[in-house]
Amino acid sequence: MKLDQRIMRLIAVGASVPANCQPCLEINVAEALKNGSDRQEVAEAIQVGKMVRQAAGSNMDRFAEGQQYVAHSSEKEAESGCGCQ
């Protein structure tokens, strides 16, 4: 089964929320409506995105709490992270 543009845009609407991308959300909502979605479907996609963001945030908070007591064995190990430093 191939996803149509309406479904793909609803997925993009939901994904825009946990990605914290306001321009993406605006564009994808407009495109979802243009491709036949109704406002209720858009609202549901946003709600799913909010649930994903909330769960991911809660999980990261718990993970971070445990990390405050973990010492890296070397500075090189600490530098091999994601690069956000």
matplotlib code that plots the C-alpha trace (Angstrom):
import matplotlib.pyplot as plt

x = [0.0, 1.3, 0.5, -1.3, -0.4, -3.2, -1.9, 1.7, 1.0, -0.9, 2.1, 4.3, 1.9, 2.3, 6.1, 6.5, 5.4, 8.0, 10.6, 9.7, 9.6, 7.0, 7.6, 7.2, 4.0, 2.5, 3.5, 2.3, -1.1, -1.7, -0.7, -2.8, -5.9, -5.1, -4.8, -8.2, -7.7, -10.3, -9.5, -10.4, -7.8, -5.2, -6.0, -5.7, -2.3, -1.1, -2.4, -0.4, 2.7, 2.2, 1.9, 5.2, 7.0, 5.7, 6.7, 10.1, 10.7, 9.7, 12.0, 14.9, 14.3, 14.5, 17.7, 19.3, 18.6, 20.6, 23.4, 24.3, 26.0, 27.8, 31.4, 32.9, 36.0, 37.9, 37.5, 37.7, 34.6, 32.6, 33.6, 32.3, 28.7, 26.2, 28.3, 26.0, 28.7]
y = [0.0, 3.4, 6.3, 9.2, 12.8, 13.4, 10.7, 11.7, 15.3, 14.2, 12.2, 15.2, 17.3, 14.9, 14.7, 18.4, 18.7, 16.6, 18.1, 21.5, 22.9, 25.7, 26.4, 22.7, 22.5, 25.6, 24.3, 20.7, 21.8, 24.0, 21.1, 18.6, 20.7, 21.4, 17.6, 16.9, 16.5, 18.1, 20.2, 17.3, 15.0, 17.7, 18.2, 14.5, 14.4, 17.3, 15.4, 12.3, 14.5, 16.0, 12.6, 11.5, 14.6, 14.2, 10.6, 11.2, 14.2, 12.2, 9.3, 11.7, 13.4, 10.1, 9.2, 12.5, 12.2, 8.9, 10.5, 13.2, 10.5, 8.8, 9.9, 9.5, 7.3, 9.8, 13.1, 11.5, 9.3, 12.4, 14.1, 11.2, 12.2, 13.9, 17.0, 19.5, 20.8]
z = [0.0, -0.9, 1.4, -0.3, 0.1, 2.6, 5.0, 4.5, 5.4, 8.5, 9.5, 8.9, 11.0, 13.9, 13.5, 13.4, 17.0, 18.8, 16.3, 17.7, 14.2, 14.0, 10.3, 9.5, 11.4, 9.7, 6.2, 6.9, 8.4, 5.3, 3.0, 4.9, 4.6, 0.9, 0.3, 1.8, 5.5, 7.8, 10.9, 13.2, 11.5, 11.8, 15.5, 16.1, 14.3, 16.5, 19.6, 18.6, 18.2, 21.6, 23.2, 21.5, 22.6, 26.2, 26.4, 24.9, 27.2, 30.3, 29.3, 28.7, 32.0, 33.8, 31.8, 32.6, 36.3, 36.3, 34.3, 36.9, 39.0, 36.2, 35.6, 32.2, 32.2, 29.9, 28.3, 24.9, 25.7, 26.7, 23.4, 21.3, 21.9, 19.6, 19.0, 20.7, 23.0]

ax = plt.figure().add_subplot(projection="3d")
ax.plot(x, y, z, "-o")
ax.set_aspect("equal")
plt.show()
